[in-house]
Amino acid sequence: MYANLDRPNLSTGSGLLTALRASWLFDGVSSALIPDPVVLIEGSTIRGVSSGGRAPQDVTVADLSGATLLPGLIDTHVHLAFDTSSDAVGRLAQRRDAEVVDAMRSAARVALRGGVTTVRDLGDRGYLSLGLRRQAGLPTIIAAGPPITTPGGHCHYLGGTAEPTVTGIRSAVREHAERGVDVIKIMASGGNLTPGSRQDLAQFPPEVLRAAVDEAHRLGLPVTVHAHAVAAIADAVAAGVDGMEHVSFWTADGVDAPADLIQLIADRRIAVGATVGMRPVPGLTPPPEVAVRLPGIMASTRRLHQAGALMVAGTDAGIAPVKPHDAVRYAPAMLAQLGYGQAEALRAITSVAAGVCGLARRKGRIAPGFDADVLAVDGDPIADPDALHRIRAIYARGTPAASDASAAGS
Ligand SMILES: [Zn+2]
């Protein structure tokens, strides 16, 4: 899956050499920080990583002493088209496409300034996110286009409606492939953003979901599904999906996560996008139907982690004020509540997330041959999750981006 995205950058001789010198390095994989690192960048690619603080001669040195370098953060579930207001759906409906594109570009810049160098957009309107890919000054964008849903179903207003039949969904998947999406997103259950849709019920019959996965895989595309309802989760697992979002095990009156289903998700290595990462906003509380289920959702997500499930932080950035476009910086604090160690949490939003986005050989690590997506923060992000909010510098594909901190100071 993601066959065309994951090519290491083998070009040489392009661009000047820059050396980033800092006090510590988290390489995206190892639990131990490397002292006195020097990261050599050529063009958009990391050429070398060494310890000992010595940079080669004749290169530009960026001195980041006191800082820890780490791979740029990766959010596996965002919506650039939603504006983080309390009525993100209504505001989007009022905007023409050109205005939406402007807002999406601003949202992507917010993500980048917050240290997020790769986002996977799991639901836009009119395939607008596809046009923002590979643009300088923006994060790397992996795009699903409008999510595939039933007529009147969850997020139908984004335009990805398909008849809930085998023929209907195959043709919707084909249309997405022809438009050039990187991943197929399917709304397998209802959701909170859509009045009238039911979070406790599956939207598509199991054979239709199976046909969708079959068609997508035939076309070389991975599938991730939005799945709250227990039946939607079970059907998605049976259909052979590559990933699932939310996975809240939502029932009509609570949360019910069967042990065998949890084990199956872990054994099949289906990527679970846990909806974690929230900026606290004073006075804002979750809707009552979410609040009452939150302890149950946290408990079942903790059980998924204990079972060894492949899990990443898919924040749903954009959908509400607590979900800014750089929300993934807040995920480690919540992953800790799910039983994650801090280095493990950092892996979840770097190297593990890169793999889930089909970018395991290009993103999520600071190593030779990888894209030069580098974040520098003050302090030690393994000892202190808040260090992720103290951004000193950001490099996206080798190019420095202004951080929020430096923007505020200028
Ligand atoms: Zn979403």
Residues whose N, C-alpha, C, O or C-beta is under 5 A from the ligand:
A	BS01	ZN	D316
